[in-house]
Amino acid sequence: MGVFRHDEIIETDSVYMVNLPTPPARFFASDNFSGAHPRYIDALSRANKGHVPAYGNDALSHRANELFNELCGVDVEMLCVFGGTGSNVVALGNVLQPAESVLCTQWSHINVDETGAPEKLLGAKLQDVASVDGKLRVSDIEQAAQAIGNIHHVQPGVVSITQATELGTLYSADEISNICDAAHSFGMRVHLDGARIANAVAALGGNAATFRSLTFDAGVDVVSFGGTKNAMLGAEVVLLPRTQNSTRGKLIRKQFTQMPSKQRFISAQFVTALEDGFWIETAAHANAMALRLYEALADIESLQLVRPAVNSLYPIVEPAVKKALQEWSFFWDWDLTAHQVRWMTSWDTTAEDVDAFALGVRQALGFS
Ligand SMILES: Cc1ncc(COP(=O)(O)O)c(C=O)c1O
């Protein structure tokens, strides 16, 4: 610890004085704060031997694609990319047509956290709809569809949903299936931002069939499958069912500057992740740690904690206590006007981290 300068991020004029215990060894800020699991580092080392063909023509990339075919239940074009934003842009670029928009929620990462990359790179309007829980609904699609055929209105072409959502909520398989049916009935396609799909799969059944039920079996047309938040190192992939025209996906990826030349290093991690379901294990652990934190603090009413579905909690903490806690063990603000913050666990969060963090929160709130 000590490498993260939280005083660069938050103001340090807190006047709230409280003696807090030893902080946890790891932060509760983000699953991106954690490093990579040693199994992935080993996979990278093993892949780091000799010369192999570039741009995905190597044995590890072929193996990773086979494993994704098995996982998806359909043959997919596996488009490895460098990051989650790139993944979303490449995925959307594969299913958008000219003069079309992308329907998403107000909270969606593509809408608020991608610096306008989808709009700039795709040249498409994002139509964000209000949502209290981060989920898009069939009624939103029906409402947007009223513009279809009106030559003065952008045409809703793609519905983008996030699973698990940016608010830590989950769509059921039936909800996704209903969204896909509604979208398809209006000629729209469906994109699933799965930056945290592993956490969703772990929470909703924990196996490959769960993944399929939430994605391609439900009718999703393209998936951004995340690895980086789930213990990998720069490993993200777009999954696109193979068609006769499947080289188009690779062309779009290259145009959006997301084509890794030494793809073996990304593929090696996905082989390790998928061969024995390891990707679900690490996510299940992160989810379990969030639940442990919830159970340790649920009695404190002022926090207004909701039982977590995946690996994040969104408590209410009044400003002075919040500052003291952030200076003690950094975490992000979520909604400043509501005094809401986000606590997030990761693959490497330990029970000791949770207990130490919970103790600090209790003491800061006078509950020890
Ligand atoms: C829902 C969601 N999608 C995508 C991303 C990927 O973003 P990045 O480009 O930072 O990897 C994130 C990261 O926070 C996310 O939360």
PDBQT file of the ligand as one rigid body, heavy atoms in Angstrom, charges set to zero:
ROOT
HETATM    1  C1  LIG A 401     -20.197  -1.319 -17.122  1.00  0.00    +0.000 C 
HETATM    2  C2  LIG A 401     -18.819  -1.055 -17.645  1.00  0.00    +0.000 A 
HETATM    3  N1  LIG A 401     -18.564  -1.216 -18.951  1.00  0.00    +0.000 NA
HETATM    4  C3  LIG A 401     -17.343  -1.055 -19.451  1.00  0.00    +0.000 A 
HETATM    5  C4  LIG A 401     -16.298  -0.699 -18.635  1.00  0.00    +0.000 A 
HETATM    6  C5  LIG A 401     -14.923  -0.656 -19.229  1.00  0.00    +0.000 C 
HETATM    7  O1  LIG A 401     -14.250   0.489 -19.162  1.00  0.00    +0.000 OA
HETATM    8  P1  LIG A 401     -12.690   0.663 -19.433  1.00  0.00    +0.000 P 
HETATM    9  O2  LIG A 401     -12.595   1.267 -20.785  1.00  0.00    +0.000 OA
HETATM   10  O3  LIG A 401     -12.257   1.546 -18.337  1.00  0.00    +0.000 OA
HETATM   11  O4  LIG A 401     -12.023  -0.678 -19.410  1.00  0.00    +0.000 OA
HETATM   12  C6  LIG A 401     -16.511  -0.453 -17.286  1.00  0.00    +0.000 A 
HETATM   13  C7  LIG A 401     -15.416  -0.009 -16.388  1.00  0.00    +0.000 C 
HETATM   14  O5  LIG A 401     -15.609   0.600 -15.389  1.00  0.00    +0.000 OA
HETATM   15  C8  LIG A 401     -17.812  -0.650 -16.771  1.00  0.00    +0.000 A 
HETATM   16  O6  LIG A 401     -18.078  -0.475 -15.458  1.00  0.00    +0.000 OA
ENDROOT
TORSDOF 0
